[in-house]
């Protein structure tokens, strides 16, 4: 028995509303919790800039940028995974198995260790080039593989091959560079500022526009 379209639409809207509510609760908890501990009244005063200067800095310069980057970057990664699965008609496709994540990590390690990672433009561009190169390598090696399992095996092999030199590069880096690289590889959000958040917002915005323009023809 097939459910009527109106019931399916209402169920999807309910799930979307529940998901949005869960994200909102998670954002509020991430802003409210964490060192230094703040009471609810101090948090509200800091949000309205009516309290102490320290409370305002903690809320608007430390916690809100961290939460904003987490939501925007996490949403962008989810969209990327969905687009990859839809493009390759493979439910196992994703940034890691496609080589994009390990390729970006390898190039990030090289840029930080060599000193190019401090450049605001050069570092992200080289990291993007590494992600693109890793993806092209997986696609080249699996161009004749129609089986999703074999595609995943090829992607895992390429990812392992890119991860090994990444670890080697990290091991020869300076202690400060190693700390930066571990933060990048593990996806840590500590110390995120509005300056660091701007490239994330721009990148996800471009991704959203491209995704919308790609999905529109499919809806017609």
C-alpha positions in Angstrom: 0.0 0.0 0.0 1.5 3.3 -1.1 1.1 6.3 1.2 -0.6 9.4 -0.3 1.8 12.2 -1.3 0.4 14.6 1.3 1.2 12.1 4.1 4.7 11.6 2.8 5.2 15.3 2.6 3.9 15.9 6.1 6.2 13.1 7.4 9.2 14.7 5.7 8.4 18.1 7.1 8.1 16.6 10.6 11.5 15.0 10.3 13.0 18.2 9.0 11.5 20.1 11.9 12.7 17.7 14.4 16.2 17.7 12.9 16.3 21.5 12.9 15.1 21.5 16.5 17.9 19.1 17.5 20.5 21.3 15.8 19.2 24.3 17.6 19.4 22.6 20.9 22.9 21.4 20.2 24.0 24.9 19.3 22.5 26.4 22.4 24.2 23.7 24.6 27.6 24.3 22.9 27.3 28.0 23.6 26.1 27.5 27.2 28.5 24.8 28.3 32.3 24.6 28.6 35.0 26.4 30.5 34.8 29.0 31.8 31.5 28.0 33.4 28.8 30.7 33.2 25.5 30.8 34.8 22.3 31.3 32.7 22.0 34.9 33.7 25.6 35.6 32.9 25.2 33.9 29.6 22.1 36.0 28.7 23.9 39.2 29.8 26.9 38.3 27.7 24.7 37.5 24.6 23.1 41.0 25.0 26.4 42.6 25.8 24.9 43.9 29.0 27.1 42.0 31.3 30.8 42.1 31.9 33.3 42.4 29.0 34.6 38.9 29.8 31.2 37.3 29.4 30.6 39.1 26.1 34.0 37.9 24.8 33.4 34.4 25.8 30.0 34.3 24.1 30.6 36.2 20.9 34.3 35.7 20.3 34.8 32.1 21.5 31.6 30.0 21.6 29.4 31.4 18.9 32.0 31.2 16.2 32.8 27.7 17.2 29.2 26.7 17.1 28.7 28.5 13.7 31.6 26.7 12.1 30.5 23.3 13.5 27.0 23.7 12.0 28.0 25.2 8.6 31.0 22.9 8.1 29.0 19.8 9.2 26.1 20.7 6.9 28.5 21.2 4.0 30.1 17.8 4.6 26.7 16.2 4.7 25.8 17.8 1.4 29.1 16.7 -0.2 28.5 13.1 0.9 24.9 13.2 -0.6 26.1 14.7 -3.9 28.9 12.1 -4.2 26.5 9.2 -3.5 24.0 10.6 -6.0 26.6 11.4 -8.7 28.3 8.0 -8.6 25.1 6.1 -7.8 27.0 4.5 -5.0 25.8 4.5 -1.4 29.3 4.0 -0.1 30.8 7.1 -1.8 32.1 9.8 0.5 35.0 12.3 1.0 37.1 9.7 2.7 36.5 6.8 0.4 36.8 9.0 -2.7 40.2 10.2 -1.6 39.2 13.8 -1.0 39.8 13.8 2.7 43.2 12.1 2.8 44.4 14.1 -0.2 43.5 17.3 1.5 45.1 16.1 4.7 48.4 15.3 2.9 48.5 18.7 1.2 47.7 20.4 4.4 50.5 18.7 6.1 52.9 19.7 3.4 51.8 23.3 3.4 52.1 23.6 7.2 55.5 21.9 7.5 56.9 23.9 4.6 55.6 27.2 6.0 53.0 27.8 3.2 50.1 27.0 5.5 50.3 30.5 7.0 49.2 32.1 3.8 45.5 32.9 3.8 45.0 32.1 0.1 47.8 29.7 -0.8 47.1 27.2 2.0 43.4 26.6 1.3 44.0 26.5 -2.5 46.7 23.8 -2.1 44.5 21.9 0.3 41.7 22.0 -2.3 44.1 20.8 -5.0 45.1 17.9 -2.8 41.4 16.9 -2.3 40.8 17.1 -6.0 44.0 15.1 -6.8 43.0 12.3 -4.4 39.5 12.2 -5.9 40.8 12.0 -9.5 43.2 9.2 -8.5 40.4 7.1 -7.1 38.2 7.8 -10.1 41.1 6.9 -12.4 41.8 3.6 -10.7 38.1 2.6 -10.4 36.9 3.9 -13.7 36.0 0.3 -14.8 34.6 -0.8 -11.5 30.8 -0.8 -11.4 30.5 -2.8 -8.2 30.1 -0.5 -5.2 32.1 -2.9 -3.0 35.1 -2.8 -5.4 34.8 0.9 -5.6 35.0 1.1 -1.8 38.0 -1.2 -1.8 39.9 1.0 -4.3 39.0 4.1 -2.4 40.1 2.6 0.9 43.4 1.6 -0.7 44.1 5.0 -2.1 43.1 6.7 1.2 45.5 4.4 3.1 48.2 5.2 0.6 47.7 9.0 1.1 47.4 8.7 4.9 50.9 7.0 5.2 52.9 10.0 3.8 50.7 12.3 5.8 51.8 10.7 9.0 55.4 10.8 7.8 55.2 14.5 7.1 53.6 15.2 10.5 56.3 13.2 12.3 59.1 15.4 10.8 57.3 18.7 11.5 58.0 21.2 14.3 56.0 20.7 17.5 53.8 23.7 16.8 53.2 22.5 13.2 52.4 19.0 14.5 49.8 20.5 16.9 48.1 22.4 14.1 48.0 19.3 11.9 46.5 17.1 14.6 43.9 19.8 15.1 43.1 19.7 11.4 43.1 15.9 11.0 40.9 15.4 14.1 38.6 18.2 13.1 38.9 20.2 16.4 36.9 23.4 16.7 38.7 24.9 19.7 39.9 28.4 19.1 37.8 29.1 16.0 37.3 32.8 15.4 35.2 34.8 13.0 38.2 35.3 10.8 38.7 31.6 10.5 34.9 31.1 10.0 34.7 33.4 6.9 36.4 31.0 4.5 34.1 28.2 5.7 31.0 30.3 5.2 32.2 31.3 1.7 33.0 27.7 0.7 29.8 26.3 1.9 27.9 29.1 0.3 29.5 28.4 -3.1 28.7 24.7 -2.5 25.1 25.5 -1.8 24.7 27.5 -5.0 26.3 24.8 -7.1 24.2 22.1 -5.5 21.0 24.0 -6.0 21.8 24.6 -9.7 22.7 20.9 -10.1 19.5 19.6 -8.4 17.1 22.0 -10.2 17.4 20.2 -13.6 16.8 16.9 -11.8 13.5 18.2 -10.4 12.1 19.2 -13.7 
